[in-house]
Each structure stands twice: as C-alpha cells, then as structure tokens.
Amino acid sequence: MQHPDLLVGSEHFSDAGVYRLRPDLAIVQTVDFFPPLVDDPFTFGQIAAANSLSDCYACGATPLTCLNIVGFPDNDLPIEILRDILAGGADKVREAGAVILGGHSVRDAEIKYGLAVTGTVHPDRFLTNVGARPGDELILTKPIGSGVMTSAAKAGKIAPSELNETIAIMASLNADAARIAVDLGAHAVTDVTGFGLVGHAWEMARGSAVTIEISAAAVPLIGPTLELARGGALTRAHKSTRECIGDDFSAGGVEEALVGVLSDAQTSGGLLISIAADRAETAMRRLMADGVSGAARIGIVKSRGDFSIGLRS
C-alpha cells in the first residue's frame, strides 16, 4: 500500500511496519505467534513474547502495548496451561516496560501463542533491514542453534537440562542490543528468526543491493548444536530457506552440516547489525558491558558481486 505517512510497509521483508503520526512520532507494529517449543507453559509464554517483541526492537523502537493472540484446545487441555502461558508472556512484557491491553483467543486443535506489539520511534531514527553499506562489519548478538537444540530435545536426543542455555537465550530480550545499534548509528538491523541467519542476511543483502560475507567459523553456536546437526537434528526450515535463495548463495568450503545450522530457523534469535567498521569495536564493548555476552563479529559487507550472501570457512 502507498501512503505519505507509511514509512515502512511490506517491502524488503521488513521486521515491522512504521507509520508516522506526526513529525516527531511514529508507531511501529508487528505480530508473531507459534506453537510451543518447550514443555513448560510459563517458559513457552516467555519465549513467544520475547520473540514477538524482537521485531519491535529490530526497528529501534520502544514497545508500548501488546495484544495476546491465542489458539487453545480448551476441550482437551486444562485451562490452567493457558493461564501459565499468558503469565509467562506478561512477565516478558513487563520486563520490556510495556503493557498488555487484552487480546483474542480461538479454540484450536493446537496451542498457539504470541503478541501483536505496538511501539514508538522517532520518524528519523528507526532502523530497517535495508541500508547495509560496503565496508560495514556484521555483529550478531545471540548464538545460533535454537532450532537444532529444541528439535533434539523433542526427539529425546538431549536431556531436558541440556536445553537450559537455549531457553535462557530464547527468553532474553533484544532491548539492550537495539539501543546500542541506534546510539551508534547502525546502517541496517534485522532479527534472526524463522529464515535463519543465512535467510535474514540474504534479505538484508538483497534490500541493500550489496553482498554479505559471513565467516562461518566466527558465528557463535549454542552448546552441541553442530554435533547434533551432523546427526540430523536440523528442522525442515533450513531446506526451504536454501530453496528460496537458490543460486544467490555461495558456501564453498563450509561443512554442509554447518551450512544447515546457519540456514536453520531460530526462535527469538539475536539482532544482526550492519555497522560502520570504525564503530564495530565500540559496539562490541558496549554490548559486553550491558550483558549481551553472546555477541560476535561475524562478517563484512561488500559491493554487490555475483551473489547476495556467501559463507566462508
């Protein structure tokens, strides 16, 4: 759609929409929901809420209000499970400094939960996944592997306790990383979710008309992610991401299992930040100081070449 105050719509696979209300104020809106990834209802609510809020942070916005979106089989499961899911979501919304206004529920054969989020941002200071420049460095603020780890847990390939690190990562907010990206004038930002690191980096590269080169060995991984991927614990998403990108991708010399991990779906993943090279070290120092300990410098942005996204060993 076209409108003079519609600053960001559905073009370039943007993380959220941005609409200008007045010269100094715009709203950011996004929505996300999905079925449970973990067994504990409260924890699932936390993860789903953090994931929904992440798209707001990826735009450099401050979340203000949220609406619950619920699908629940109330004829088959105790309503207390839904209560705990909503409590987990509310816990993360409070941590973000936002409020839940209400929401909507439908009877469904499968549990689903998430949020519609509204935030605010200055019309001249919002971030998008478009604008990466040749010479930029890429910073990833959370390790990769949530898709593999949760799949392995469901299949009984790892003990429940081995999922604790993954849960903590998925439930953590991207608020601090977003604030630092805005303060340091990041050129482009996106959060890494359903299309994996490779897929979301490809969207950034395509929208910015550049080539993004990621050092596969520099990407931080959660625990035994690579070992589990070698054993087949990847989700189906890594194949669909690769199929979507097609020949606009190069991964010469990188182990196929690692390519799969970097293409695999993530839940409530970190921010991928494209920032001027002379600010990358400052960004890393501030991220570490603010407790974003999983952050890493993982690649560079080049002038557009023969493909949009490349992995190197």
C-alpha positions as a Python dict, from the first residue, in 0.01 Angstrom:
ca = {
    (1, 'M'): (0, 0, 0),
    (2, 'Q'): (103, 359, -59),
    (3, 'H'): (54, 645, 186),
    (4, 'P'): (266, 954, 263),
    (5, 'D'): (293, 853, 630),
    (6, 'L'): (362, 484, 567),
    (7, 'L'): (737, 484, 619),
    (8, 'V'): (793, 106, 616),
    (9, 'G'): (547, -145, 475),
    (10, 'S'): (585, -500, 349),
    (11, 'E'): (870, -422, 109),
    (12, 'H'): (1214, -576, 167),
    (13, 'F'): (1081, -830, 421),
    (14, 'S'): (1087, -565, 694),
    (15, 'D'): (1061, -681, 1056),
    (16, 'A'): (776, -441, 1139),
    (17, 'G'): (569, -165, 984),
    (18, 'V'): (635, 202, 1063),
    (19, 'Y'): (366, 470, 1037),
    (20, 'R'): (425, 841, 1104),
    (21, 'L'): (171, 1007, 1336),
    (22, 'R'): (339, 1347, 1347),
    (23, 'P'): (681, 1491, 1254),
    (24, 'D'): (840, 1369, 1578),
    (25, 'L'): (650, 1042, 1640),
    (26, 'A'): (586, 719, 1451),
    (27, 'I'): (434, 390, 1560),
    (28, 'V'): (586, 52, 1490),
    (29, 'Q'): (357, -251, 1462),
    (30, 'T'): (429, -622, 1435),
    (31, 'V'): (268, -958, 1512),
    (32, 'D'): (402, -1309, 1566),
    (33, 'F'): (278, -1635, 1720),
    (34, 'F'): (361, -2005, 1701),
    (35, 'P'): (313, -2347, 1869),
    (36, 'P'): (512, -2448, 2180),
    (37, 'L'): (882, -2527, 2151),
    (38, 'V'): (924, -2633, 2513),
    (39, 'D'): (710, -2830, 2757),
    (40, 'D'): (674, -2575, 3038),
    (41, 'P'): (380, -2339, 2965),
    (42, 'F'): (521, -2038, 3152),
    (43, 'T'): (856, -2070, 2974),
    (44, 'F'): (682, -2103, 2638),
    (45, 'G'): (491, -1782, 2710),
    (46, 'Q'): (816, -1601, 2790),
    (47, 'I'): (984, -1720, 2470),
    (48, 'A'): (686, -1638, 2248),
    (49, 'A'): (656, -1289, 2395),
    (50, 'A'): (1031, -1221, 2363),
    (51, 'N'): (1012, -1335, 2001),
    (52, 'S'): (719, -1104, 1926),
    (53, 'L'): (885, -806, 2095),
    (54, 'S'): (1204, -867, 1899),
    (55, 'D'): (1065, -731, 1573),
    (56, 'C'): (991, -403, 1750),
    (57, 'Y'): (1348, -388, 1883),
    (58, 'A'): (1484, -467, 1536),
    (59, 'C'): (1333, -137, 1424),
    (60, 'G'): (1496, 51, 1711),
    (61, 'A'): (1156, 117, 1867),
    (62, 'T'): (1029, 112, 2225),
    (63, 'P'): (741, -135, 2278),
    (64, 'L'): (438, 20, 2449),
    (65, 'T'): (131, -201, 2416),
    (66, 'C'): (66, -566, 2334),
    (67, 'L'): (-232, -785, 2250),
    (68, 'N'): (-234, -1158, 2322),
    (69, 'I'): (-306, -1393, 2030),
    (70, 'V'): (-416, -1737, 2145),
    (71, 'G'): (-517, -2068, 1995),
    (72, 'F'): (-604, -2327, 2260),
    (73, 'P'): (-779, -2669, 2273),
    (74, 'D'): (-982, -2596, 2587),
    (75, 'N'): (-1188, -2912, 2543),
    (76, 'D'): (-876, -3127, 2561),
    (77, 'L'): (-634, -2950, 2795),
    (78, 'P'): (-673, -2784, 3138),
    (79, 'I'): (-729, -2412, 3118),
    (80, 'E'): (-451, -2372, 3378),
    (81, 'I'): (-200, -2438, 3099),
    (82, 'L'): (-326, -2132, 2914),
    (83, 'R'): (-313, -1930, 3234),
    (84, 'D'): (55, -2015, 3274),
    (85, 'I'): (133, -1935, 2908),
    (86, 'L'): (-28, -1592, 2945),
    (87, 'A'): (156, -1536, 3273),
    (88, 'G'): (488, -1610, 3102),
    (89, 'G'): (406, -1368, 2823),
    (90, 'A'): (303, -1099, 3071),
    (91, 'D'): (631, -1147, 3258),
    (92, 'K'): (833, -1058, 2947),
    (93, 'V'): (605, -769, 2853),
    (94, 'R'): (656, -619, 3200),
    (95, 'E'): (1033, -664, 3163),
    (96, 'A'): (1011, -471, 2834),
    (97, 'G'): (828, -186, 3011),
    (98, 'A'): (515, -240, 2801),
    (99, 'V'): (158, -338, 2892),
    (100, 'I'): (-91, -597, 2769),
    (101, 'L'): (-424, -440, 2674),
    (102, 'G'): (-611, -764, 2612),
    (103, 'G'): (-621, -989, 2309),
    (104, 'H'): (-816, -1255, 2126),
    (105, 'S'): (-846, -1633, 2158),
    (106, 'V'): (-988, -1905, 1937),
    (107, 'R'): (-1049, -2273, 2002),
    (108, 'D'): (-780, -2464, 1813),
    (109, 'A'): (-657, -2820, 1790),
    (110, 'E'): (-302, -2698, 1866),
    (111, 'I'): (-173, -2449, 2120),
    (112, 'K'): (-52, -2124, 1964),
    (113, 'Y'): (54, -1805, 2137),
    (114, 'G'): (215, -1473, 2055),
    (115, 'L'): (167, -1099, 2061),
    (116, 'A'): (69, -810, 1842),
    (117, 'V'): (307, -533, 1951),
    (118, 'T'): (286, -157, 1908),
    (119, 'G'): (587, 61, 1980),
    (120, 'T'): (706, 414, 1916),
    (121, 'V'): (1010, 559, 1743),
    (122, 'H'): (1119, 893, 1601),
    (123, 'P'): (1040, 902, 1226),
    (124, 'D'): (1402, 994, 1153),
    (125, 'R'): (1565, 733, 1379),
    (126, 'F'): (1403, 396, 1309),
    (127, 'L'): (1608, 101, 1187),
    (128, 'T'): (1532, -132, 896),
    (129, 'N'): (1695, -432, 733),
    (130, 'V'): (1786, -213, 434),
    (131, 'G'): (2087, 17, 421),
    (132, 'A'): (2393, -204, 478),
    (133, 'R'): (2696, -41, 315),
    (134, 'P'): (3015, -183, 165),
    (135, 'G'): (3283, -176, 432),
    (136, 'D'): (3040, -239, 718),
    (137, 'E'): (3104, -510, 972),
    (138, 'L'): (2834, -752, 1084),
    (139, 'I'): (2761, -820, 1450),
    (140, 'L'): (2533, -1099, 1570),
    (141, 'T'): (2406, -1056, 1927),
    (142, 'K'): (2294, -1411, 2016),
    (143, 'P'): (2440, -1753, 1931),
    (144, 'I'): (2274, -1976, 1671),
    (145, 'G'): (2122, -2316, 1736),
    (146, 'S'): (1778, -2288, 1896),
    (147, 'G'): (1611, -2479, 1611),
    (148, 'V'): (1853, -2770, 1637),
    (149, 'M'): (1851, -2778, 2016),
    (150, 'T'): (1472, -2774, 2055),
    (151, 'S'): (1433, -3035, 1780),
    (152, 'A'): (1687, -3256, 1955),
    (153, 'A'): (1505, -3216, 2286),
    (154, 'K'): (1172, -3316, 2132),
    (155, 'A'): (1336, -3623, 1980),
    (156, 'G'): (1493, -3720, 2313),
    (157, 'K'): (1847, -3677, 2180),
    (158, 'I'): (1946, -3450, 2468),
    (159, 'A'): (1845, -3437, 2833),
    (160, 'P'): (1597, -3166, 2940),
    (161, 'S'): (1871, -2994, 3140),
    (162, 'E'): (2079, -2954, 2824),
    (163, 'L'): (1813, -2717, 2689),
    (164, 'N'): (1853, -2466, 2974),
    (165, 'E'): (2105, -2247, 2790),
    (166, 'T'): (1888, -2241, 2479),
    (167, 'I'): (1580, -2144, 2681),
    (168, 'A'): (1767, -1859, 2850),
    (169, 'I'): (1884, -1730, 2510),
    (170, 'M'): (1537, -1750, 2354),
    (171, 'A'): (1373, -1579, 2652),
    (172, 'S'): (1616, -1286, 2663),
    (173, 'L'): (1507, -954, 2516),
    (174, 'N'): (1695, -769, 2242),
    (175, 'A'): (1634, -433, 2411),
    (176, 'D'): (1996, -354, 2502),
    (177, 'A'): (2129, -459, 2162),
    (178, 'A'): (1870, -243, 1987),
    (179, 'R'): (1952, 62, 2197),
    (180, 'I'): (2323, 28, 2120),
    (181, 'A'): (2252, -14, 1747),
    (182, 'V'): (2050, 308, 1747),
    (183, 'D'): (2306, 500, 1957),
    (184, 'L'): (2592, 404, 1726),
    (185, 'G'): (2406, 473, 1402),
    (186, 'A'): (2381, 118, 1265),
    (187, 'H'): (2311, 117, 893),
    (188, 'A'): (2083, -189, 890),
    (189, 'V'): (1940, -427, 1151),
    (190, 'T'): (1722, -737, 1147),
    (191, 'D'): (1644, -1009, 1396),
    (192, 'V'): (1731, -1369, 1318),
    (193, 'T'): (1420, -1586, 1335),
    (194, 'G'): (1236, -1823, 1102),
    (195, 'F'): (1460, -1790, 795),
    (196, 'G'): (1781, -1846, 989),
    (197, 'L'): (2097, -1638, 984),
    (198, 'V'): (2153, -1706, 613),
    (199, 'G'): (1797, -1620, 515),
    (200, 'H'): (1775, -1295, 708),
    (201, 'A'): (2124, -1190, 598),
    (202, 'W'): (2012, -1258, 240),
    (203, 'E'): (1709, -1032, 288),
    (204, 'M'): (1938, -757, 419),
    (205, 'A'): (2179, -800, 129),
    (206, 'R'): (1905, -803, -135),
    (207, 'G'): (1734, -496, 8),
    (208, 'S'): (2065, -311, 40),
    (209, 'A'): (2198, -416, -305),
    (210, 'V'): (2521, -549, -152),
    (211, 'T'): (2693, -882, -90),
    (212, 'I'): (2717, -1006, 267),
    (213, 'E'): (3002, -1241, 350),
    (214, 'I'): (2979, -1437, 676),
    (215, 'S'): (3270, -1620, 834),
    (216, 'A'): (3102, -1947, 933),
    (217, 'A'): (3368, -2026, 1193),
    (218, 'A'): (3308, -1690, 1365),
    (219, 'V'): (2936, -1750, 1423),
    (220, 'P'): (2877, -1849, 1788),
    (221, 'L'): (2679, -2173, 1833),
    (222, 'I'): (2481, -2300, 2129),
    (223, 'G'): (2645, -2596, 2303),
    (224, 'P'): (2639, -2917, 2096),
    (225, 'T'): (2446, -2764, 1804),
    (226, 'L'): (2689, -2865, 1531),
    (227, 'E'): (2732, -3219, 1662),
    (228, 'L'): (2353, -3263, 1678),
    (229, 'A'): (2314, -3120, 1327),
    (230, 'R'): (2562, -3374, 1199),
    (231, 'G'): (2330, -3635, 1348),
    (232, 'G'): (2029, -3498, 1161),
    (233, 'A'): (1866, -3270, 1421),
    (234, 'L'): (1802, -2986, 1176),
    (235, 'T'): (1449, -2857, 1119),
    (236, 'R'): (1291, -2859, 773),
    (237, 'A'): (1331, -2483, 756),
    (238, 'H'): (1696, -2494, 651),
    (239, 'K'): (1600, -2665, 325),
    (240, 'S'): (1320, -2422, 242),
    (241, 'T'): (1548, -2126, 311),
    (242, 'R'): (1813, -2265, 76),
    (243, 'E'): (1549, -2335, -190),
    (244, 'C'): (1419, -1980, -164),
    (245, 'I'): (1765, -1824, -203),
    (246, 'G'): (1868, -2060, -481),
    (247, 'D'): (2179, -1961, -675),
    (248, 'D'): (2205, -1625, -496),
    (249, 'F'): (2418, -1800, -233),
    (250, 'S'): (2771, -1939, -205),
    (251, 'A'): (2914, -2163, 66),
    (252, 'G'): (3227, -2309, -87),
    (253, 'G'): (3443, -2500, 160),
    (254, 'V'): (3198, -2482, 452),
    (255, 'E'): (3085, -2810, 607),
    (256, 'E'): (2734, -2897, 494),
    (257, 'A'): (2608, -2954, 849),
    (258, 'L'): (2727, -2604, 947),
    (259, 'V'): (2561, -2455, 638),
    (260, 'G'): (2242, -2626, 756),
    (261, 'V'): (2275, -2481, 1106),
    (262, 'L'): (2328, -2128, 974),
    (263, 'S'): (2027, -2166, 744),
    (264, 'D'): (1804, -2322, 1010),
    (265, 'A'): (1511, -2150, 1178),
    (266, 'Q'): (1576, -1969, 1505),
    (267, 'T'): (1328, -1864, 1770),
    (268, 'S'): (1373, -1526, 1938),
    (269, 'G'): (1721, -1502, 1791),
    (270, 'G'): (1961, -1212, 1818),
    (271, 'L'): (1994, -897, 1612),
    (272, 'L'): (2211, -894, 1301),
    (273, 'I'): (2365, -547, 1291),
    (274, 'S'): (2543, -389, 995),
    (275, 'I'): (2757, -107, 1128),
    (276, 'A'): (3047, 107, 1008),
    (277, 'A'): (3374, -78, 1065),
    (278, 'D'): (3519, 201, 1279),
    (279, 'R'): (3228, 163, 1524),
    (280, 'A'): (3225, -216, 1546),
    (281, 'E'): (3473, -239, 1832),
    (282, 'T'): (3283, 24, 2032),
    (283, 'A'): (2961, -166, 1968),
    (284, 'M'): (3115, -489, 2096),
    (285, 'R'): (3249, -322, 2411),
    (286, 'R'): (2909, -174, 2489),
    (287, 'L'): (2727, -500, 2419),
    (288, 'M'): (2956, -688, 2656),
    (289, 'A'): (2925, -417, 2921),
    (290, 'D'): (2546, -443, 2902),
    (291, 'G'): (2546, -819, 2940),
    (292, 'V'): (2498, -917, 2575),
    (293, 'S'): (2773, -1174, 2619),
    (294, 'G'): (2687, -1389, 2317),
    (295, 'A'): (2761, -1113, 2065),
    (296, 'A'): (3026, -1169, 1797),
    (297, 'R'): (3166, -1004, 1486),
    (298, 'I'): (3080, -1250, 1211),
    (299, 'G'): (3132, -1092, 870),
    (300, 'I'): (3157, -799, 636),
    (301, 'V'): (2955, -617, 372),
    (302, 'K'): (3095, -586, 20),
    (303, 'S'): (2987, -420, -302),
    (304, 'R'): (2738, -631, -492),
    (305, 'G'): (2905, -930, -655),
    (306, 'D'): (2784, -1250, -820),
    (307, 'F'): (2561, -1342, -523),
    (308, 'S'): (2392, -1172, -228),
    (309, 'I'): (2504, -1397, 56),
    (310, 'G'): (2819, -1602, 98),
    (311, 'L'): (2967, -1822, 369),
    (312, 'R'): (3340, -1876, 401),
    (313, 'S'): (3519, -2117, 633),
}
